[in-house]
Amino acid sequence: MATKKKLTSDSIITSYMEYVLENNSQPSSVYAFAKENKIKEIEFYEHFVNFDSLEQSIFKAFFDNAFDVLEKSTEYKTYDTRNKLLSFYYTFFEILTLNRSYVVYALKHKNNDFKKLKTLVKLKKRFVLFIQHLDIALIDLSQVNFEKIQNKSLQESAWLQLLFTMKFWLEDSSASFEKTDIFIEKAVNASFDLIDVKPLKGILDFGKFLYKEKMQMS
């Protein structure tokens, strides 16, 4: 007697993606989906609460796959922060491209306002955590509360940039999405140039000097 193959989150995700690509819609119910895939409905709920949570997990899986590829690269570990972020972008969008038909279904056909898409909630949490761990250098203002605001602003800006890049990629009609690669490079480099701490620290140091001199002269 053949042993039943163990049901996993990944196998459910694969079956779900195949279904929506073949039918251009969600299954009518969890019951119908379970029946078509010859599993028990309760087995589905052991992994996902509903189809919305499943779709959120798909985009989280895209991120996790990209991150796993990077973590296995010894070269990646030697990169500076800017090149680590660039490497993530290139790897993440390679994975999106491999699954482009599904991504178009999940994003382009549902809602043009990515910021309001529940589908991307889990992706945002993972991406923001990734940005935190990159430890991007910020200007030292020696104020804890202001530093928290800076970090929050950086995370939200990075997330919006990822969303903007995804929208650009969805509309990209160039061969092998070459324009998206160019867009990624220019966008990430521009972002790091804007937060480059060296010239800004110089300005702040000069301001502190002028303030100190003024206080001594008064």
Backbone bond lengths (Angstrom), bond angles and torsions (degrees), N, CA, C in turn:
res aa  C-N    CA-C-N  psi(-1)  N-CA   C-N-CA  omega(-1)  CA-C   N-CA-C  phi
1 M - - - 1.463 - - 1.537 109.72 -
2 A 1.324 116.60 128.69 1.459 121.24 -176.28 1.521 110.65 -70.21
3 T 1.329 115.46 138.34 1.454 120.54 178.24 1.528 109.94 -78.04
4 K 1.307 116.09 131.94 1.466 120.41 -179.41 1.524 110.30 -68.01
5 K 1.310 115.67 130.36 1.451 120.83 -179.76 1.525 110.37 -66.79
6 K 1.340 116.30 132.95 1.456 120.68 -176.86 1.522 110.91 -66.04
7 L 1.325 114.97 132.22 1.456 120.91 178.97 1.526 109.48 -77.90
8 T 1.314 116.95 133.27 1.460 122.04 179.40 1.527 109.98 -127.93
9 S 1.316 115.57 166.05 1.466 120.56 175.89 1.523 110.21 -59.48
10 D 1.339 115.99 -41.10 1.469 120.39 -179.13 1.525 111.91 -63.48
11 S 1.332 116.94 -39.56 1.464 118.90 -179.32 1.524 111.23 -69.44
12 I 1.333 116.82 -35.28 1.465 120.32 176.16 1.528 109.81 -66.64
13 I 1.322 116.40 -43.41 1.465 121.02 178.51 1.523 110.60 -59.10
14 T 1.323 116.82 -45.67 1.473 121.07 179.60 1.525 110.71 -59.57
15 S 1.331 117.15 -46.75 1.468 121.08 -179.97 1.523 111.40 -63.64
16 Y 1.329 116.22 -39.41 1.463 120.54 -179.98 1.533 111.01 -65.71
17 M 1.329 116.15 -45.83 1.461 119.65 179.87 1.520 111.05 -61.43
18 E 1.321 116.77 -40.94 1.461 120.61 177.97 1.523 110.85 -62.11
19 Y 1.322 116.23 -40.63 1.462 119.99 -178.76 1.531 111.35 -63.55
20 V 1.348 116.89 -50.61 1.463 118.89 -175.46 1.521 111.53 -67.66
21 L 1.326 117.96 -30.30 1.461 120.16 178.68 1.529 111.08 -72.77
22 E 1.311 117.13 -32.58 1.464 121.07 178.57 1.524 112.31 -80.18
23 N 1.336 116.68 -27.16 1.470 120.38 -174.98 1.530 113.90 -115.87
24 N 1.330 116.59 -7.82 1.467 122.69 -179.40 1.530 111.94 55.67
25 S 1.311 116.93 33.20 1.457 122.17 177.60 1.524 109.42 -165.77
26 Q 1.327 115.95 163.69 1.449 120.48 174.18 1.535 109.45 -70.11
27 P 1.326 117.04 157.21 1.471 119.26 170.58 1.528 108.57 -60.13
28 S 1.303 117.34 154.57 1.472 121.37 -177.31 1.520 112.21 -64.50
29 S 1.331 116.94 -27.31 1.468 120.84 179.59 1.518 109.50 -164.58
30 V 1.318 116.15 164.41 1.464 120.89 175.49 1.528 109.28 -63.00
31 Y 1.309 115.57 -38.45 1.471 120.08 179.17 1.525 110.74 -58.59
32 A 1.339 116.38 -48.07 1.463 120.74 -179.02 1.526 111.24 -63.99
33 F 1.339 115.76 -40.66 1.464 120.68 179.14 1.522 110.68 -63.87
34 A 1.335 116.33 -44.93 1.466 121.04 -179.81 1.534 110.84 -62.89
35 K 1.320 115.46 -43.02 1.470 119.88 -179.35 1.519 110.81 -62.77
36 E 1.331 116.88 -43.11 1.468 120.41 -178.49 1.521 111.19 -65.11
37 N 1.329 116.68 -31.76 1.466 120.38 -178.23 1.527 113.18 -97.56
38 K 1.334 114.73 9.67 1.474 121.42 175.02 1.535 112.33 56.96
39 I 1.322 114.58 44.94 1.457 120.28 173.88 1.526 107.99 -128.04
40 K 1.316 115.99 166.30 1.449 119.82 177.08 1.527 109.51 -84.97
41 E 1.323 115.73 145.00 1.465 119.86 -179.19 1.528 111.21 -56.74
42 I 1.323 117.09 -39.14 1.453 120.99 -179.26 1.531 111.74 -62.67
43 E 1.330 116.43 -28.19 1.471 120.37 178.88 1.527 110.61 -67.75
44 F 1.327 115.85 -35.92 1.471 119.97 176.31 1.520 109.66 -61.05
45 Y 1.352 116.49 -45.95 1.465 121.12 -175.79 1.526 112.75 -69.61
46 E 1.306 117.22 -15.17 1.459 119.82 175.24 1.531 111.43 -70.77
47 H 1.341 114.86 -16.09 1.470 120.01 -178.20 1.532 112.84 -116.19
48 F 1.328 116.96 -36.61 1.463 121.00 -176.45 1.527 110.57 -139.77
49 V 1.331 115.74 144.35 1.462 120.67 179.58 1.522 111.13 -74.25
50 N 1.339 115.63 -39.54 1.463 122.17 -178.70 1.526 108.61 -161.50
51 F 1.334 116.45 -175.50 1.461 119.93 -179.18 1.531 112.22 -68.52
52 D 1.321 117.13 -30.67 1.467 119.75 178.42 1.531 111.07 -63.08
53 S 1.327 116.46 -45.41 1.466 119.48 179.24 1.521 110.59 -66.61
54 L 1.329 116.74 -32.19 1.471 120.82 176.84 1.525 110.23 -64.76
55 E 1.341 116.05 -46.29 1.469 119.72 -179.71 1.522 111.37 -63.69
56 Q 1.326 116.96 -37.43 1.462 119.96 176.27 1.526 110.74 -62.62
57 S 1.314 115.83 -38.21 1.466 120.67 -179.11 1.527 112.02 -69.45
58 I 1.322 116.86 -27.28 1.465 120.19 178.71 1.525 110.33 -64.06
59 F 1.332 117.07 -45.86 1.465 119.79 -179.80 1.525 111.37 -71.55
60 K 1.323 116.75 -30.92 1.465 119.84 173.15 1.526 109.35 -65.07
61 A 1.342 116.80 -38.33 1.469 120.99 179.08 1.529 110.61 -65.11
62 F 1.336 117.25 -37.15 1.465 120.36 176.35 1.526 109.94 -59.20
63 F 1.333 115.45 -44.89 1.471 119.69 178.58 1.531 110.36 -63.42
64 D 1.334 116.59 -48.80 1.461 120.94 -176.95 1.527 111.69 -59.78
65 N 1.320 116.64 -38.53 1.468 120.64 178.38 1.532 110.79 -63.90
66 A 1.334 115.47 -43.14 1.466 119.71 178.95 1.526 110.69 -64.68
67 F 1.316 116.32 -43.75 1.462 120.94 -178.97 1.526 111.28 -64.69
68 D 1.329 116.97 -39.37 1.472 121.24 178.53 1.527 111.21 -61.57
69 V 1.334 116.00 -40.79 1.467 120.76 178.36 1.527 109.93 -60.88
70 L 1.328 116.50 -44.73 1.463 121.29 -178.97 1.525 111.80 -66.30
71 E 1.328 116.09 -41.85 1.459 120.53 -178.03 1.531 112.34 -64.84
72 K 1.306 116.60 -26.50 1.462 120.55 179.75 1.527 112.25 -83.39
73 S 1.322 115.88 -7.98 1.466 120.99 -178.62 1.523 110.55 -91.07
74 T 1.329 116.63 119.11 1.468 120.22 177.44 1.529 110.42 -68.83
75 E 1.327 116.12 -30.12 1.463 120.58 179.42 1.526 110.87 -66.43
76 Y 1.329 116.35 -39.86 1.466 121.51 -179.40 1.527 111.15 -57.65
77 K 1.318 116.78 -38.23 1.460 121.43 -177.61 1.527 113.09 -65.41
78 T 1.334 116.85 -19.14 1.467 120.60 -179.95 1.535 111.88 -90.87
79 Y 1.326 117.45 -7.98 1.464 121.02 -176.03 1.522 111.90 -72.21
80 D 1.327 115.60 152.63 1.452 119.89 170.19 1.532 108.25 -78.63
81 T 1.315 115.76 176.04 1.470 120.48 -174.22 1.522 112.83 -58.95
82 R 1.326 116.47 -43.73 1.466 120.57 -178.23 1.524 110.84 -60.30
83 N 1.332 117.29 -45.86 1.460 120.57 -177.63 1.524 112.71 -74.46
84 K 1.327 116.83 -25.84 1.468 119.13 173.45 1.526 110.14 -65.56
85 L 1.333 116.32 -42.46 1.461 119.86 179.33 1.529 110.62 -67.63
86 L 1.326 116.77 -41.40 1.470 120.32 176.42 1.524 110.83 -59.80
87 S 1.330 116.91 -44.29 1.462 121.39 179.88 1.521 111.19 -62.05
88 F 1.334 115.72 -40.53 1.465 118.84 177.06 1.519 110.12 -60.28
89 Y 1.326 116.43 -48.62 1.466 120.35 -178.26 1.529 111.11 -56.90
90 Y 1.316 116.46 -50.02 1.465 119.67 -177.66 1.532 111.10 -61.30
91 T 1.331 116.47 -42.68 1.468 120.49 -178.78 1.523 111.15 -69.38
92 F 1.320 116.94 -43.15 1.460 121.62 -179.90 1.524 111.07 -61.39
93 F 1.330 116.54 -42.86 1.463 118.98 -178.50 1.526 112.78 -75.78
94 E 1.308 117.45 -22.60 1.470 119.87 170.51 1.531 109.70 -64.35
95 I 1.326 115.66 -41.96 1.468 120.30 179.41 1.524 110.42 -69.03
96 L 1.338 117.53 -39.80 1.461 119.72 175.82 1.522 110.73 -61.12
97 T 1.328 116.24 -39.85 1.466 120.27 -179.61 1.526 111.44 -64.35
98 L 1.329 116.57 -38.10 1.464 120.36 177.25 1.528 111.44 -63.72
99 N 1.329 115.49 -23.13 1.470 121.12 -178.68 1.534 111.45 -120.06
100 R 1.328 116.05 29.56 1.469 120.88 -170.97 1.532 113.18 -57.85
101 S 1.311 117.51 -42.14 1.466 119.46 -177.61 1.526 111.41 -59.15
102 Y 1.331 115.45 -41.28 1.465 118.13 178.76 1.527 110.68 -69.54
103 V 1.329 117.69 -43.07 1.461 121.14 -178.43 1.525 110.50 -61.03
104 V 1.327 116.67 -41.38 1.463 120.57 176.96 1.528 109.99 -60.49
105 Y 1.329 116.32 -44.19 1.470 119.93 177.42 1.533 110.69 -60.25
106 A 1.306 116.63 -47.92 1.464 121.37 -172.84 1.528 112.90 -71.20
107 L 1.323 117.41 -30.50 1.462 120.74 -174.61 1.525 113.61 -109.20
108 K 1.309 116.29 -59.04 1.460 120.25 -171.49 1.522 112.68 -67.53
109 H 1.316 117.27 -34.60 1.458 120.51 -175.86 1.523 113.42 -87.42
110 K 1.329 116.46 -2.54 1.464 118.47 -175.78 1.522 113.18 -107.18
111 N 1.324 115.72 -53.49 1.453 119.00 -172.41 1.520 108.91 -160.64
112 N 1.322 116.46 130.17 1.459 119.89 -179.32 1.526 112.79 -77.74
113 D 1.329 117.22 -16.42 1.454 120.77 -179.66 1.528 109.09 -91.79
114 F 1.341 116.00 90.28 1.462 121.25 -176.28 1.529 111.83 -58.87
115 K 1.337 116.72 -33.82 1.465 120.35 -175.48 1.525 111.97 -61.71
116 K 1.324 117.49 -22.79 1.460 121.54 -177.65 1.531 112.43 -100.46
117 L 1.326 117.00 1.02 1.459 119.79 -176.82 1.526 111.66 -77.42
118 K 1.318 116.87 119.12 1.459 120.95 176.27 1.525 110.70 -65.27
119 T 1.334 115.46 -25.54 1.464 120.81 -178.54 1.526 112.34 -56.28
120 L 1.337 116.89 -27.68 1.467 120.78 -174.10 1.530 113.99 -100.60
121 V 1.324 117.05 8.75 1.470 120.89 -176.16 1.522 112.05 -59.91
122 K 1.318 118.03 -48.79 1.469 121.22 -177.84 1.526 111.22 -70.75
123 L 1.316 116.99 -34.03 1.466 120.65 175.75 1.522 109.81 -62.16
124 K 1.325 117.08 -43.14 1.465 120.44 -179.31 1.527 110.86 -60.88
125 K 1.337 117.05 -44.72 1.468 120.55 -179.23 1.524 111.12 -59.58
126 R 1.329 117.09 -43.49 1.463 120.88 -179.25 1.520 110.59 -69.42
127 F 1.326 117.24 -40.53 1.458 120.57 -177.92 1.526 111.10 -68.08
128 V 1.326 117.23 -43.04 1.468 120.85 179.00 1.523 110.28 -61.85
129 L 1.327 117.26 -39.87 1.464 121.11 176.97 1.528 110.66 -62.88
130 F 1.326 115.74 -39.89 1.467 121.32 177.32 1.524 110.54 -61.35
131 I 1.327 117.35 -43.96 1.463 122.09 179.10 1.526 110.42 -63.16
132 Q 1.341 116.49 -40.24 1.464 120.30 177.78 1.530 111.15 -60.02
133 H 1.312 116.33 -43.73 1.466 121.03 -176.87 1.528 112.58 -73.88
134 L 1.326 117.40 -17.48 1.461 119.53 175.98 1.529 110.91 -68.14
135 D 1.332 114.71 -23.34 1.465 120.44 177.45 1.526 111.19 55.54
136 I 1.317 115.40 55.22 1.459 121.45 -179.75 1.521 109.69 -67.83
137 A 1.328 115.82 130.42 1.467 121.00 -176.17 1.517 111.12 -66.57
138 L 1.337 114.84 129.82 1.459 121.17 176.20 1.526 108.91 -118.39
139 I 1.315 115.69 168.69 1.450 119.86 179.51 1.520 109.62 -71.00
140 D 1.319 117.07 132.48 1.456 121.41 179.71 1.530 109.62 -81.39
141 L 1.327 115.05 105.53 1.456 119.42 -179.92 1.521 111.85 -101.65
142 S 1.342 115.54 2.17 1.468 121.45 175.62 1.525 113.11 56.40
143 Q 1.309 116.65 31.03 1.463 121.10 175.79 1.522 107.69 -135.38
144 V 1.325 116.56 115.96 1.464 121.83 -174.09 1.515 111.47 -58.97
145 N 1.340 117.43 -47.18 1.461 120.59 -177.61 1.515 111.79 -62.19
146 F 1.331 116.45 -40.93 1.454 120.07 179.94 1.522 110.24 -68.09
147 E 1.335 116.68 -35.18 1.459 120.85 179.06 1.523 110.19 -63.65
148 K 1.338 116.70 -39.06 1.464 120.54 177.56 1.525 110.72 -62.31
149 I 1.335 115.85 -40.85 1.463 120.11 177.78 1.519 110.34 -63.56
150 Q 1.335 116.14 -42.07 1.463 121.13 178.03 1.523 111.23 -58.50
151 N 1.337 115.91 -48.94 1.458 120.62 -177.76 1.515 111.56 -63.08
152 K 1.337 116.55 -41.97 1.459 121.05 178.78 1.518 110.33 -63.30
153 S 1.324 116.18 -42.69 1.456 121.35 179.32 1.526 111.15 -64.00
154 L 1.330 115.84 -40.83 1.463 120.80 178.79 1.525 110.65 -62.27
155 Q 1.323 116.83 -44.98 1.469 121.05 -178.87 1.521 111.44 -63.62
156 E 1.335 116.53 -43.50 1.465 120.16 -179.94 1.525 110.77 -67.69
157 S 1.332 116.50 -38.87 1.471 120.10 178.78 1.526 110.65 -65.12
158 A 1.342 116.24 -41.42 1.463 120.31 178.68 1.522 110.79 -64.08
159 W 1.335 116.69 -40.39 1.461 120.91 178.77 1.530 111.22 -64.85
160 L 1.320 116.92 -44.10 1.463 120.50 178.76 1.531 110.68 -63.16
161 Q 1.325 115.69 -36.18 1.464 119.00 178.19 1.526 110.88 -65.68
162 L 1.329 116.96 -39.28 1.467 119.97 177.11 1.524 110.40 -63.55
163 L 1.342 117.12 -43.79 1.460 120.65 178.58 1.529 111.04 -61.56
164 F 1.327 116.23 -43.01 1.460 121.28 -179.91 1.525 110.55 -62.80
165 T 1.329 116.27 -38.91 1.462 120.83 178.31 1.532 110.90 -67.14
166 M 1.323 116.47 -38.62 1.465 120.17 177.57 1.523 111.24 -63.38
167 K 1.335 116.50 -40.40 1.469 120.45 178.14 1.527 110.19 -65.40
168 F 1.332 116.70 -40.34 1.457 120.30 178.17 1.526 110.16 -62.51
169 W 1.329 116.29 -44.39 1.467 121.94 -179.78 1.525 111.74 -62.04
170 L 1.339 116.79 -38.36 1.462 120.64 179.21 1.527 111.48 -63.27
171 E 1.324 116.14 -31.71 1.473 120.75 -178.33 1.531 112.62 -94.53
172 D 1.313 117.39 -6.52 1.465 122.13 -175.60 1.534 110.65 -70.03
173 S 1.325 115.80 123.40 1.468 120.60 179.80 1.532 111.81 -111.89
174 S 1.333 117.09 10.46 1.465 120.35 -179.93 1.525 110.97 -76.89
175 A 1.336 115.62 155.61 1.460 120.42 -179.91 1.526 110.30 -60.80
176 S 1.338 115.67 132.50 1.472 122.40 -179.85 1.523 112.83 54.74
177 F 1.339 115.34 21.16 1.469 121.74 178.90 1.525 111.38 54.75
178 E 1.334 114.33 42.37 1.468 120.13 -178.28 1.526 112.06 -62.92
179 K 1.337 116.47 -34.79 1.468 119.36 -179.66 1.526 111.40 -65.51
180 T 1.324 116.15 -31.85 1.468 119.03 177.39 1.518 110.60 -65.91
181 D 1.334 117.12 -40.14 1.469 120.84 177.26 1.520 110.65 -60.33
182 I 1.336 116.39 -41.79 1.467 120.85 178.84 1.523 109.72 -66.31
183 F 1.321 115.23 -42.31 1.464 121.19 179.24 1.523 110.68 -59.59
184 I 1.327 116.58 -45.33 1.467 121.57 -179.95 1.520 110.83 -58.96
185 E 1.313 116.18 -49.00 1.467 120.42 -177.84 1.524 111.53 -60.10
186 K 1.332 115.85 -47.34 1.462 119.79 -177.40 1.525 111.53 -69.01
187 A 1.339 117.32 -38.82 1.466 120.92 -177.74 1.525 111.20 -68.03
188 V 1.330 116.79 -45.76 1.467 120.02 -179.37 1.525 110.76 -66.59
189 N 1.323 116.89 -44.28 1.466 119.71 179.34 1.529 111.50 -62.35
190 A 1.344 115.96 -41.18 1.468 119.83 179.28 1.523 110.80 -63.20
191 S 1.329 116.47 -39.81 1.469 120.92 179.82 1.515 111.17 -62.89
192 F 1.323 116.67 -44.11 1.462 119.67 -179.54 1.521 111.38 -70.17
193 D 1.322 117.46 -32.52 1.460 119.95 176.85 1.527 110.69 -64.60
194 L 1.336 115.79 -35.64 1.458 120.17 -179.09 1.521 112.49 -68.60
195 I 1.342 116.61 -31.17 1.474 119.03 -178.51 1.526 111.74 -105.17
196 D 1.323 116.09 14.75 1.469 119.53 178.45 1.527 108.71 -57.14
197 V 1.317 115.93 118.56 1.466 119.66 -172.83 1.527 113.87 -75.97
198 K 1.313 119.08 -22.57 1.463 120.35 -172.42 1.535 113.10 -63.15
199 P 1.358 118.58 -55.93 1.466 117.02 179.87 1.527 112.48 -66.56
200 L 1.337 117.38 -34.59 1.452 119.95 -178.82 1.524 111.68 -70.89
201 K 1.322 116.36 -36.22 1.465 119.49 176.16 1.523 110.46 -63.52
202 G 1.337 115.11 -37.58 1.452 119.56 178.40 1.515 111.59 -62.14
203 I 1.335 115.82 -41.30 1.458 120.81 179.04 1.527 110.34 -65.03
204 L 1.336 115.84 -43.09 1.466 120.07 179.67 1.528 111.65 -65.36
205 D 1.332 116.61 -41.67 1.464 120.51 178.36 1.528 110.81 -62.03
206 F 1.325 116.00 -40.10 1.454 120.85 178.92 1.529 110.06 -65.20
207 G 1.325 116.17 -40.72 1.466 120.64 178.38 1.515 111.85 -63.81
208 K 1.352 116.02 -41.90 1.459 120.60 178.03 1.530 110.82 -63.26
209 F 1.333 115.33 -39.55 1.474 120.47 179.45 1.523 110.44 -62.86
210 L 1.351 115.79 -46.73 1.463 119.36 -179.50 1.518 111.30 -62.84
211 Y 1.349 116.46 -40.00 1.451 120.67 179.50 1.532 110.92 -64.23
212 K 1.331 115.51 -43.27 1.469 120.80 -179.52 1.533 110.77 -63.55
213 E 1.347 115.48 -43.57 1.465 119.97 -179.59 1.521 111.00 -65.01
214 K 1.313 115.10 -38.58 1.461 119.05 -179.72 1.517 111.11 -64.81
215 M 1.353 115.74 -40.40 1.471 120.65 179.70 1.535 110.64 -65.45
216 Q 1.331 116.10 -37.36 1.468 119.31 -179.16 1.524 111.65 -71.78
217 M 1.339 116.48 -30.80 1.455 120.64 -178.08 1.523 112.51 -81.37
218 S 1.335 115.80 -20.00 1.481 117.98 -177.16 1.523 112.27 -85.40
